[in-house]
Amino acid sequence: MDRRLLVLALGMFALGTDSFVVAGLLPEIARDLGSPRFQCNK
């Protein structure tokens, strides 16, 4: 496989998954900070 294509594929994978990772961690961060769930959506 061409090295440039591999780098492009890995970069797109990283860009595509970062938002899902952050969204998955937000409830944990809110709980650690003691923030009520309804305030986290603002």
N, CA and C of each residue as an Amber inpcrd file, in Angstrom:
protein
   126
   0.8500000  -1.1750000   0.0000000   0.0000000   0.0000000   0.0000000
   0.8970000   1.2400000   0.0000000   0.4720000   2.2340000  -0.7170000
   1.2170000   3.4890000  -0.7880000   1.2420000   4.1540000   0.5890000
   2.3900000   4.6120000   0.9810000   2.5570000   5.2160000   2.3120000
   1.6880000   6.4630000   2.4740000   1.5500000   7.2510000   1.4250000
   0.7280000   8.4710000   1.5100000  -0.7320000   8.1330000   1.7740000
  -1.2070000   7.0600000   1.1730000  -2.5910000   6.6460000   1.3860000
  -2.8060000   6.1660000   2.8150000  -1.8300000   5.4680000   3.3470000
  -1.9190000   4.9950000   4.7290000  -1.9550000   6.1740000   5.7110000
  -1.1050000   7.1630000   5.4750000  -1.0920000   8.3450000   6.3460000
  -2.4230000   9.0870000   6.2510000  -2.9500000   9.2210000   5.0370000
  -4.2350000   9.8820000   4.8540000  -5.3560000   9.1230000   5.5610000
  -5.3580000   7.8000000   5.4480000  -6.3910000   6.9870000   6.0930000
  -6.3110000   7.1010000   7.6140000  -5.1190000   7.0710000   8.1610000
  -4.9700000   7.1960000   9.6210000  -5.3850000   8.5810000  10.1040000
  -5.0570000   9.6030000   9.3350000  -5.4650000  10.9560000   9.6970000
  -6.9710000  11.1300000   9.6870000  -7.6170000  10.5910000   8.6770000
  -9.0790000  10.6920000   8.6060000  -9.7450000   9.8910000   9.7210000
  -9.1650000   8.7510000  10.0700000  -9.7010000   7.9640000  11.1760000
  -9.6030000   8.7590000  12.4790000  -8.4670000   9.4100000  12.6950000
  -8.2830000  10.2050000  13.9130000  -9.2610000  11.3670000  13.9620000
  -9.4480000  12.0520000  12.8370000 -10.3880000  13.1740000  12.8080000
 -11.8290000  12.7150000  13.0000000 -12.1600000  11.5540000  12.4890000
 -13.5310000  11.0570000  12.5790000 -13.9010000  10.5290000  13.9500000
 -12.9170000  10.0180000  14.6850000 -13.2370000   9.4040000  15.9710000
 -13.0420000  10.3350000  17.1600000 -12.3550000  11.4490000  16.9810000
 -12.0680000  12.3000000  18.1430000 -13.3320000  12.8690000  18.7580000
 -14.3210000  13.2160000  17.9490000 -15.5510000  13.7870000  18.5090000
 -16.3440000  12.7480000  19.2990000 -16.3000000  11.4940000  18.8560000
 -16.9990000  10.4440000  19.5920000 -16.3210000  10.1630000  20.9290000
 -15.0170000  10.2410000  20.9590000 -14.2840000  10.0200000  22.2050000
 -14.5980000  11.1260000  23.2000000 -14.5640000  12.3650000  22.7480000
 -14.8600000  13.4960000  23.6330000 -16.2970000  13.4270000  24.1190000
 -17.2280000  13.1050000  23.2320000 -18.6370000  13.0130000  23.6280000
 -18.8400000  11.9050000  24.6510000 -18.0850000  10.8400000  24.5500000
 -18.1920000   9.7500000  25.5210000 -17.6280000  10.1130000  26.8790000
 -16.6750000  11.0230000  26.9000000 -16.0510000  11.4110000  28.1660000
 -16.7750000  12.5340000  28.8870000 -17.6170000  13.2800000  28.1960000
 -18.2840000  14.4270000  28.8220000 -19.1020000  14.0760000  30.0580000
 -19.8920000  13.0040000  30.0610000 -20.6250000  12.6800000  31.2960000
 -19.7090000  12.3870000  32.4780000 -18.5690000  11.7420000  32.2120000
 -17.6110000  11.4560000  33.2850000 -17.0190000  12.7590000  33.8390000
 -16.6740000  13.6710000  32.9560000 -16.1120000  14.9500000  33.3800000
 -17.1390000  15.7450000  34.1860000 -18.3840000  15.7520000  33.7210000
 -19.4390000  16.4800000  34.4340000 -19.6680000  15.8900000  35.8200000
 -19.6440000  14.5770000  35.9190000 -19.8390000  13.9420000  37.2250000
 -18.6850000  14.2730000  38.1670000 -17.4560000  14.2670000  37.6500000
 -16.3040000  14.6110000  38.4810000 -16.3580000  16.0480000  38.9770000
 -16.8930000  16.9320000  38.1640000 -16.9860000  18.3360000  38.5460000
 -18.2140000  18.6330000  39.3980000 -19.1030000  17.6520000  39.5380000
 -20.2910000  17.8430000  40.3580000 -21.3580000  18.6560000  39.6740000
 -21.3450000  18.7020000  38.3710000 -22.3150000  19.4880000  37.6160000
 -23.5700000  18.6610000  37.3600000 -24.7550000  19.2340000  37.6100000
 -25.9780000  18.5140000  37.2910000 -26.0830000  18.2440000  35.7960000
 -26.7410000  17.1770000  35.4320000 -26.8040000  16.7620000  34.0390000
 -27.4960000  17.7930000  33.1410000 -28.5350000  18.4510000  33.6510000
 -29.2690000  19.4010000  32.8130000 -28.4380000  20.6420000  32.4960000
 -27.4530000  20.9820000  33.3080000 -26.6060000  22.1370000  33.0220000
 -25.5540000  21.8290000  31.9770000 -25.2320000  20.6010000  31.7620000
 -24.1820000  20.2250000  30.8110000 -24.6070000  20.4420000  29.3780000
 -25.8960000  20.5340000  29.1210000 -26.3800000  20.7080000  27.7560000
 -26.4080000  22.1560000  27.3140000 -26.0910000  23.0820000  28.1960000
 -26.1570000  24.5060000  27.8570000 -24.8750000  24.9770000  27.2490000
